[in-house]
Amino acid sequence: MNAPHDPTSVGAVTAQMAHFDAPIRLRSGASLPAYDIAYETYGELNAQKSNAVLVCHALNASHHVAGYYANDQSNVGWWDNLVGPGKPLDTRRFFVVGTNYLGSCFGSTGPASTNPATGKPWGADFPVVTVEDWVEAQARLAERLGIERFAAVIGGSLGAMQAMQWTLSYPDRVRHSIVVASAPKLTPQNIAFNEVARQAIMTDPDFHGGHYYEKGVVPVRGLRIARMIGHITYLSGEAMAEKFGRLLRRGALGFDFGTDFEVESYLRYQGDKFSSYFDANTYLRITKALDYFDPAADFGGDLSAAMARAKAAFLVVSFKSDWRFTPARSREMVKALLDNRKIVSYLEIDAPGGHDAFLLEDPRYHNGLRAYFASIDL
Amino acid sequence: MTDQEQALLAARPDYAAIGQWVDRGARVLDLGCGDGSLLRYLWQVRQAPGYGVEIDDSRVLACVANDVNVLQVDLESGLSLFADGSFDTVVLSLTLQAMRHQEAILREMLRVGREVIVSFPNFGHWSARVQVMLGRMPVSETLPYEWYDTPNLHHCTITDFEDLCRKLGVRIRERLVLHQGKPVTLMPNLLGSLAVYRCTAS
């Protein structure tokens, strides 16, 4: 049975895979001899190849940005509210590319893939990957797709770090960088949250030093806790209060350690759901990629010096209720761009959703992105 | 001049003066930039690139749609995004009277810009004086709000503003006083409804 036709959906989509035989050298010094990158595209690349937009995903998402799969119609892309015909990132005008980063568990080569040297899953031996490495792989995919220069690269959170890094790794290959709910580097508090998540995973008895695939087990407990911690930081206190209040699950206090409050039930549910599909080794690596991102590090901590080589125009967006990456962190980025006299606009949206607001449909936010995309010349 | 520019100058007579005082290619910062129409105008007539600062959501959106660089930050918290001397001209057009901290913003403008341009509705205009004398807060073309719905917090007259400039050591380079779009030279604090100043640090 077909879903009711939604004219603003890109409709049924198919994931594609690009295989690369040339080795990729990673920032760590390790290299992958060969690798696959999973991706999806929506819309048409125009004759001048000037309308391509790269969408970079954050922690737990994938190349499935918009539309749905014909054999799984409930599996809707993670940024479907933004991308489609007539949506802010309008696929009638732009050719949109979603890619899955290296190290993922959703298609691109990652820790669960087979290590050609051993014939077994990489597991713990899969290298630590960085934002720079992801951009490198995306650049190779762009070459494969015949895209010399992106009209824009956009992302939220960790995805936005890729949008920033694009302007530094390939200044001539990106015209606009759209950086949503992000930061030019993590604070010690951010890193601390990531470390708790990693410890939860690595101390799970089923983790087996990262070689759990061959044991036929999954460190579910660690992943659950990691996800629960993450979820607390994605929501604002206000959003949590509004969503759950102190509502009781069973109508009265239980005087036991079952789920008394709705918020506990929510976190357990999110943890269970996540641990059923996400790979622990991938989780460890993406949190490291977040921790390591710091383009100013090579410039003595001077972000303005780091951003000097960027040539793109920037749109930076933050959300007032986001305490994981606060507006102040976005303003650091804006200041560094202003110091370099770059073209930049900055929106500070008074949305209540916390860090997750970048995935929601606040009209001020989406209208801003719509107007910005409309102003991009093709 | 295009029809659009003519309509803009009719609606905002201070823009023509600001346009004359901004050098070709100058770097401009427009504080309280509204929908970005001044920055667009300065780009068209002076090829002056710039940034606008605006706090209101719908105006910020209008700037993005107008292809004007806009930064959504609160002016009251200062201009900490901007380095010392990073602009040729900093403009505060019809915004001074709506701010809480006049002294602070003028100091900040002189820190980040070589020149500052300030325009404000003149509360000393005779029609305002008459209305106050008759016992009511003034409502006019340049002061279009009722007392209970006005965004304006600190009204001043031409004399008041010049006193403040003296106190802060701000040097007034040029002054243009207007009424209904026409220059006023005789008794400006009485006959002018709109004042535009070009200032530097002394």
HADDOCK unambig.tbl for C-alpha pairs under 7 A between the chains (distance, minus, plus):
assign (segid A and resid 335 and name CA) (segid B and resid 81 and name CA) 5.07 0.50 0.50
assign (segid A and resid 335 and name CA) (segid B and resid 82 and name CA) 6.90 0.50 0.50
assign (segid A and resid 339 and name CA) (segid B and resid 83 and name CA) 6.84 0.50 0.50
assign (segid A and resid 343 and name CA) (segid B and resid 69 and name CA) 6.82 0.50 0.50
assign (segid A and resid 344 and name CA) (segid B and resid 69 and name CA) 5.88 0.50 0.50
assign (segid A and resid 345 and name CA) (segid B and resid 69 and name CA) 4.92 0.50 0.50
assign (segid A and resid 345 and name CA) (segid B and resid 70 and name CA) 4.76 0.50 0.50
assign (segid A and resid 345 and name CA) (segid B and resid 71 and name CA) 5.34 0.50 0.50
assign (segid A and resid 346 and name CA) (segid B and resid 70 and name CA) 6.27 0.50 0.50
assign (segid A and resid 346 and name CA) (segid B and resid 71 and name CA) 4.54 0.50 0.50
assign (segid A and resid 346 and name CA) (segid B and resid 72 and name CA) 5.72 0.50 0.50
assign (segid A and resid 347 and name CA) (segid B and resid 71 and name CA) 6.45 0.50 0.50
assign (segid A and resid 347 and name CA) (segid B and resid 72 and name CA) 5.18 0.50 0.50
assign (segid A and resid 348 and name CA) (segid B and resid 72 and name CA) 5.76 0.50 0.50
assign (segid A and resid 364 and name CA) (segid B and resid 57 and name CA) 6.91 0.50 0.50
assign (segid A and resid 368 and name CA) (segid B and resid 61 and name CA) 5.68 0.50 0.50
assign (segid A and resid 368 and name CA) (segid B and resid 64 and name CA) 6.91 0.50 0.50
assign (segid A and resid 371 and name CA) (segid B and resid 64 and name CA) 5.98 0.50 0.50
assign (segid A and resid 371 and name CA) (segid B and resid 65 and name CA) 4.97 0.50 0.50
assign (segid A and resid 372 and name CA) (segid B and resid 64 and name CA) 5.92 0.50 0.50
assign (segid A and resid 372 and name CA) (segid B and resid 65 and name CA) 6.66 0.50 0.50
assign (segid A and resid 375 and name CA) (segid B and resid 65 and name CA) 6.64 0.50 0.50
assign (segid A and resid 375 and name CA) (segid B and resid 67 and name CA) 6.22 0.50 0.50
